[in-house]
Amino acid sequence: MSQFTYRAIDSNGIARNGALEAQDLKTAVTLLQKRGLLVLDIDLAGPQMLRKAFGRGQLKGAALVSFTQQLATLLGAGQPLERSLGILLKQPGQPHMRALIERIRDQVKAGQPLSNALAQEGSLFSPLYLAMVRAGEAGGALENTLRQLSDYLERSQLLRGEVINALIYPAFLVVGVLGSLALLLAYVVPQFVPIFNDLGVPIPLITEVILGLGEFLGAYGLTVLAGLIATVWTLVARLRNPQRREKYDRRLLGIRIIGPLLQRVEAARLARTLGTLLSSGVALLQALVIARQVCTNRALQAQVTQATESVKGGGTLASAFGAQPLLPDLALQMIEVGEQAGELDRMLLKVAEVFDVEAKRSIDRMLAALVPTLTVVMAVLVAVIMLAIMLPLMSLTSNI
């Protein structure tokens, strides 16, 4: 018997963590499913987990997109599933990828459905991925489902990559600005203090302020830095409390500039996940439970949980989300139209496309304004420091 640790969601959408003993991973998953739990993550505990970590690589990002696209293409070309996996196994790639595909092929060859073979890999495949594959198998449309899944993963990767690439230059600029100012105030400015004392000229107020700030940072700079780190660590620790985190995330959505952008990003992610699951044949309640996991905002996660309960009671999705509107009004209106027309999946995908474009446009505008703003701020602050240093020297020159 082996010991397993797991993360799962019960029928009420509540996260459950725990441990259990089972003969193997498949048996453990079966036992949890019999308890009415939707397994999100299951791993071997203790030393066995270490052996698994070193023996199996993770399938993420571009590798997951490539695997899904290639498998969908081979199935679309009329190849049986086992042969398709065998062809993928012959493709050049990393050893852990080949080992993963070989394990999946062996399970399929033994008569297991693809979804079960993927589920036995633990956390390598997300609940969304597994649910869509199961729905595709049940509906006899595995190829189309994999194509939808690869499109979903590719769009998510593309948006994440664009945001990260766009933030690299501003991040380096911020570090450069703060580092330059800290260097000037802590090391350069204090060098002028004895010079000005020896000159015996009147010191302007701005010079006294800059000199005092420089002396303070020179003497207590490390203490200030340690205090900032401790403050940030304390805030992060406080946000680990679910209730505090939910209140913080709710306030974050209400901030004037950042809030609407976060609403668009979350609306696009949630709508695409729900739309993709529904179009693959996943039931709405199960789709809501899975989609809750892709929401990074805790307030929106809580609203999805409430929406799940409302839909269970016979309510509509639009009214459930509209009770405490955290999503943009346009998204709520489009969801309502989709429900009335009986095309909720298509309308949700349309919502995702609309807010993907709006979110990208907003991010581009913010980043386009951020770079020149930081440049101007740095130039102004450096100019103020230089002016504070030059004023006493100019006063001395005028008295000669």
Residue pairs with C-beta under 8 A, 6 or more apart in sequence:
1 21
1 22
1 23
2 21
2 22
2 23
2 24
2 28
2 44
2 48
3 19
3 20
3 21
3 44
3 45
3 46
3 48
4 19
4 20
4 21
4 22
4 25
4 28
4 42
4 43
4 44
4 45
5 17
5 18
5 19
5 42
5 43
5 44
5 45
5 49
6 17
6 18
6 19
6 20
6 28
6 32
6 39
6 40
6 41
6 42
6 43
7 15
7 16
7 17
7 39
7 40
7 41
7 42
8 15
8 16
8 17
8 32
8 37
8 38
8 39
8 40
9 15
9 16
9 37
9 38
9 40
9 289
9 292
9 293
10 16
10 36
10 37
10 38
11 36
12 309
13 288
13 289
13 292
13 304
13 305
13 308
13 309
15 40
16 37
19 45
20 28
20 31
20 32
22 28
22 31
25 42
25 44
25 120
25 122
26 116
26 119
26 120
28 42
29 39
29 42
29 119
29 120
32 39
32 42
33 39
38 127
38 286
38 289
38 290
39 119
39 127
40 123
40 127
40 293
41 122
41 123
42 122
42 123
43 49
43 52
43 122
43 123
44 51
44 52
52 122
55 99
56 96
56 99
56 100
56 121
56 124
57 94
57 95
57 96
57 97
57 99
57 100
58 96
58 123
58 124
59 67
59 97
59 100
59 121
59 124
59 125
61 157
62 157
63 94
63 97
64 129
64 153
65 150
65 153
65 154
65 157
67 88
67 97
67 101
68 146
68 149
68 150
68 153
69 147
69 150
69 154
70 88
70 91
71 84
71 85
71 88
71 146
72 143
72 146
72 147
72 149
72 150
74 83
74 84
74 87
74 88
75 81
75 84
75 142
75 143
75 146
76 143
76 147
79 87
81 108
81 114
81 142
82 105
82 108
82 109
85 101
85 104
85 105
85 108
86 105
88 101
89 98
89 101
89 102
89 105
100 121
100 124
103 117
103 120
103 121
104 114
104 117
104 118
104 121
107 116
107 117
107 120
108 114
108 117
113 134
113 137
114 133
114 137
114 142
115 130
115 133
115 134
115 137
118 124
118 125
118 129
118 130
118 133
119 125
119 130
126 293
127 290
127 293
128 273
128 276
128 277
128 290
128 291
128 293
128 294
129 149
131 277
131 280
131 282
131 286
131 287
131 290
132 145
132 148
132 149
132 276
132 277
132 280
132 282
133 142
133 145
133 146
133 149
135 145
135 277
135 280
135 281
135 282
136 142
136 143
136 144
136 145
136 146
136 280
136 281
138 281
139 145
139 280
139 281
141 281
145 280
148 276
148 279
148 280
149 276
149 280
152 272
152 273
152 276
155 272
155 356
156 269
156 272
159 268
159 356
159 359
159 360
162 360
162 363
163 363
166 363
166 364
166 367
167 367
169 371
170 367
170 370
170 371
170 374
173 371
173 374
173 375
174 374
176 378
177 374
177 377
177 378
180 378
180 382
181 378
181 381
181 382
181 385
182 217
182 221
184 214
184 382
184 385
185 210
185 213
185 214
185 217
185 218
185 385
186 214
186 217
186 218
186 221
187 218
188 214
189 210
189 211
189 213
189 214
189 215
189 385
189 389
190 211
190 214
190 215
190 218
192 211
192 389
193 211
193 214
193 215
196 203
196 207
196 211
196 392
199 392
199 396
201 392
201 395
201 396
201 399
202 392
202 395
203 211
203 392
204 388
204 391
204 392
204 395
206 384
206 387
206 388
206 391
207 388
207 389
207 391
207 392
209 388
210 384
210 385
210 388
210 389
211 388
217 224
238 244
239 245
239 248
242 298
245 298
246 298
246 299
246 301
246 302
247 299
248 298
249 297
249 298
249 299
249 300
250 299
250 326
252 258
252 259
252 262
252 297
253 259
253 262
253 263
253 297
253 299
253 300
253 326
257 366
260 328
260 362
261 359
261 362
261 363
261 366
262 297
263 326
263 327
263 328
264 328
264 355
264 358
264 359
264 362
265 355
265 359
266 295
266 296
266 297
266 300
266 326
266 327
267 327
267 328
267 331
267 351
267 352
267 355
268 351
268 352
268 355
268 356
268 359
269 294
269 295
269 296
269 352
270 291
270 294
270 295
270 300
270 304
270 327
271 331
271 335
271 348
271 349
271 351
271 352
271 355
272 348
272 349
272 352
272 356
273 287
273 290
273 291
273 294
274 287
274 288
274 291
274 345
274 348
275 344
275 345
275 346
275 347
275 348
275 349
275 351
275 352
276 349
277 286
277 287
277 290
277 291
278 284
278 287
278 344
278 345
278 348
279 345
279 346
279 349
282 290
284 311
284 317
284 344
285 308
285 311
285 312
288 304
288 307
288 308
288 311
289 308
291 304
292 301
292 304
292 305
292 308
295 301
295 304
297 326
299 326
300 326
300 327
303 321
303 324
303 326
306 320
306 323
306 324
307 317
307 320
307 321
310 319
310 320
310 323
311 317
311 320
316 336
316 339
317 335
317 339
317 344
318 332
318 333
318 335
318 336
318 339
321 327
321 331
321 332
321 335
322 332
322 336
325 332
328 355
330 351
330 354
331 351
331 355
334 347
334 350
334 351
334 354
335 344
335 347
335 348
335 351
337 347
338 344
338 345
338 346
338 347
338 348
341 347
